Amino acid sequence: RGNSTLTALVHFGQETRSLTVTSTPGEAHAYDIFFSQNQRGVAILELAFNGIQVPESPWRVEVIERVCSGNQMVANEIGVCVCSNNSKLIDGQCMADGTFAGIIAGVCGFFLLLGLWRFLVYRRNKSDEVWKVNVDELHFSHPA
């Protein structure tokens, strides 16, 4: 069957696409068909060999929701992995809003404490200025 052809059609909603069919290298009568769909739903796959429908064709193929590998990531309506509603994209990774708020609060608290410490040091130095006495101002009586 050297001149045989395998054709593949996929139907998804109102859309019909012809799929590329390649013979598997090193295997007789084996073919590879690749199908990718971004939207969830049911697709119908039809295969025909030399124009004659393959037995048990067409097949029902369910396109399921994509499982995203990143933490706090979900698939949107077209299958692209994005950050969930309660997270933000920071440096290429999704961070939960609570974690982000905790980090911001910690940094703000650190700078607040640093400012308070600097103010207390300033006030202590200011208070010490009242008692500052130069050496030439000191006069002692020498008891005999």
Helices and strands as residue ranges (DSSP letters): E 6-12, E 15-19, E 21-23, E 31-33, E 41-49, E 52-53, E 59-63, E 73-75, E 81-83, E 87-90, E 93-96, H 97-130, G 135-137
